[in-house]
Amino acid sequence: MPRDSLDDFTVEEFTADGKTHPVYVKGSGPAVIVIAEIPGITPLVADFARRVADAGCTVFVPSLFGIDGHDPRPSAKPADMANSAKMAGSLLKKVCVSREFTILATGRSSPVVTWLRALAREAHQRCGGPGVGAIGMCLTGGFALAMAVDDTMIAPVLSQPSLPLRPVGNARNIDISDDDLERVKVRCAAGLQVMGMRFEGDRLSPADRFAFLREQLGDAFIGVELPDSAANPAAMIPPHSVVTEHLIDEPGEPTREALDQVLAFFTEKLGVSA
């Protein structure tokens, strides 16, 4: 399985709230925080970050879990497929017991969000511009929403937000505390917009979650919901990861249009000139 060396990024360490994580940085212009999905900074996540940098932004990609640059897609060999499944299961267990992530509980923001907010403030101070953008994916999808309590966050994107994980029960919720949500709602009433993306049949990011976001944020929530048929059929899992695993990177494809919409959201909100 190939591995992305990530050698076109600068690697730094950032410490806040008593936690230190590596951060991969690339580009110039206003800052965008790209928060990887499980299993981490894969080649496809890195490629998305490169697209954001090419659009005129400085990307900051924190390493919160996984093996940086590792490609989880198995070869056709049974041993490789079994190894990939084993690694993914082990990583998910580690994340679930980590105190930095709130996986199942409702009405709470994950503790790691405090660290991410500090990173966003540092990135804004370094890069300038009107503010900062962020995209969270899957497990980290809702983190971008919780980061929006800070005025520096002006372009939050929630890609297939999947927390809290509730296989059974009410899905009209997202991983953010009540106080944080109220602050975001105040900001939305004052002009903040929040973008969200999901596939229509995605059980990890259910339709009720987007209904909840529309109910809470009103017209400030820009929901992009794609038919499952638009997903890349070569992906290992059912339709889920809009701008990475299930992207079909061809003009006219719905997933490519969604990716372009995200890039346009960042460049418009952050004042990046064409």
Residue pairs with C-beta under 8 A, 6 or more apart in sequence:
1 70
1 71
1 72
1 73
1 74
1 75
1 80
1 84
2 43
2 71
3 43
3 69
3 70
3 71
4 42
4 43
4 46
4 69
4 71
5 69
6 24
6 41
6 46
6 68
6 69
8 26
8 50
9 24
9 25
9 26
9 46
9 49
9 61
10 24
10 25
10 26
11 22
11 23
11 24
11 25
12 22
12 23
12 25
13 20
13 21
13 22
13 23
14 20
14 21
14 23
14 62
14 118
14 119
14 122
16 114
16 115
16 118
16 119
16 122
17 111
17 114
17 115
17 118
19 100
19 112
19 115
21 62
21 63
21 64
21 115
22 62
22 63
22 68
23 60
23 61
23 62
23 63
23 119
24 41
24 46
24 49
24 59
24 60
24 61
24 62
24 63
24 68
25 58
25 59
25 60
25 61
26 49
26 50
26 53
26 58
26 59
26 61
27 52
27 53
27 54
27 56
27 57
27 58
27 59
28 56
28 58
28 127
29 56
29 57
29 58
29 127
29 129
29 270
29 272
30 56
30 57
30 58
30 124
30 127
30 128
30 129
30 130
30 131
30 132
30 133
30 270
30 271
30 272
31 57
31 58
31 59
31 60
31 120
31 123
31 124
31 126
31 127
31 129
31 132
31 133
32 52
32 57
32 58
32 59
32 60
32 132
32 133
32 134
32 135
32 155
32 266
32 270
33 59
33 60
33 61
33 62
33 116
33 119
33 120
33 123
33 132
33 133
33 134
33 135
33 144
33 147
34 45
34 48
34 49
34 52
34 59
34 60
34 61
34 134
34 135
35 61
35 62
35 64
35 116
35 134
35 135
35 136
35 137
35 140
35 143
35 144
36 42
36 45
36 61
36 62
36 63
36 64
36 65
36 66
36 137
36 140
37 45
37 137
37 138
37 139
37 140
37 141
37 159
37 160
37 241
37 244
38 65
38 66
38 88
38 91
38 92
38 95
38 138
38 139
39 65
39 66
39 67
39 70
39 72
39 87
39 88
39 91
40 63
40 64
40 65
40 66
40 67
40 68
40 70
40 91
41 61
41 63
41 66
41 68
41 69
42 66
42 69
42 70
42 71
42 72
42 244
43 69
43 71
44 241
44 244
44 245
44 247
45 61
45 137
45 244
46 61
46 69
47 244
48 243
48 244
48 259
49 59
49 61
50 59
51 259
51 263
52 59
52 263
52 266
53 59
55 263
55 266
55 267
55 272
56 267
56 272
56 273
57 133
57 266
57 267
57 270
57 272
58 123
58 126
58 127
60 119
60 123
62 116
62 119
64 100
64 112
64 140
65 91
65 94
65 95
65 98
66 91
72 84
72 87
72 88
72 236
73 84
73 236
74 80
74 81
74 83
74 84
74 85
74 236
75 81
95 101
95 103
95 139
96 103
99 111
100 110
100 111
100 112
100 115
101 110
101 111
101 112
101 139
102 108
102 109
102 110
102 111
102 163
102 164
102 175
103 139
103 163
103 164
103 165
104 164
104 165
104 166
105 164
105 175
106 164
106 166
106 173
106 175
107 173
107 177
107 178
108 175
108 176
108 177
109 146
109 175
109 176
109 177
109 180
110 143
110 146
110 163
110 175
112 143
113 143
113 146
113 147
116 134
116 143
116 147
117 147
117 149
117 150
117 153
120 132
120 134
120 147
120 150
120 152
120 153
121 150
121 152
123 132
124 131
124 132
124 152
129 270
129 271
130 154
130 269
130 270
130 271
131 151
131 152
131 153
131 154
131 155
131 269
131 270
132 152
132 153
132 154
132 155
132 270
133 153
133 154
133 155
133 156
133 157
133 265
133 266
133 269
133 270
134 143
134 144
134 147
134 153
134 155
134 156
134 157
135 144
135 156
135 157
135 158
135 159
135 243
135 262
136 142
136 143
136 144
136 145
136 157
136 158
136 159
136 161
137 159
137 160
137 241
137 243
137 244
138 159
138 160
138 161
138 162
138 204
138 205
138 240
138 241
139 162
139 163
141 158
141 159
141 160
141 161
141 162
141 163
141 196
141 205
142 158
142 161
142 163
142 174
142 175
142 176
143 175
144 153
144 156
144 157
144 158
145 156
145 158
145 161
145 174
145 176
145 184
145 194
146 175
146 176
146 177
146 180
146 184
147 153
147 156
148 156
148 184
148 187
148 192
148 194
149 180
149 183
149 184
149 187
151 187
154 192
154 269
154 270
155 193
155 195
155 265
155 266
155 269
155 270
156 192
156 194
156 195
157 194
157 195
157 196
157 197
157 262
157 265
157 266
158 174
158 194
158 195
158 196
158 197
158 213
159 196
159 197
159 198
159 241
159 242
159 243
159 262
160 197
160 198
160 199
160 202
160 204
160 205
160 240
160 241
160 242
161 174
161 175
161 196
161 198
161 205
161 209
162 204
162 205
163 174
163 175
164 173
164 174
164 175
165 204
166 173
170 208
171 206
171 207
171 208
171 209
171 212
172 208
172 209
172 211
172 212
172 215
173 209
173 212
174 209
174 212
174 213
176 184
181 216
184 192
184 194
184 217
185 216
185 217
188 194
188 217
188 218
188 220
188 221
189 220
192 220
193 220
193 221
193 222
193 265
193 269
194 213
194 217
194 220
194 221
194 222
195 221
195 222
195 223
195 224
195 261
195 262
195 265
196 210
196 213
196 221
196 222
196 223
196 224
197 223
197 224
197 225
197 226
197 242
197 243
197 258
197 262
198 205
198 207
198 209
198 210
198 223
198 224
198 225
198 226
198 242
199 205
199 225
199 226
199 227
199 228
199 230
199 231
199 239
199 240
199 242
199 246
200 207
200 225
200 226
200 227
200 228
201 228
201 238
201 239
202 228
202 238
202 239
202 240
204 240
205 240
207 225
210 221
210 223
210 225
213 221
213 223
214 221
214 223
222 265
224 242
224 258
224 261
226 239
226 242
226 254
226 255
226 258
227 254
228 238
228 239
230 239
230 248
230 253
230 254
230 255
231 238
231 239
231 240
231 246
231 248
231 255
232 245
232 246
232 247
232 248
232 255
235 241
235 245
235 246
236 245
237 245
239 246
240 246
241 247
242 255
242 258
242 259
243 255
243 258
243 259
243 262
246 255
247 255
247 256
247 259
248 255
248 256
249 255
249 256
249 259
250 256
266 272
267 274
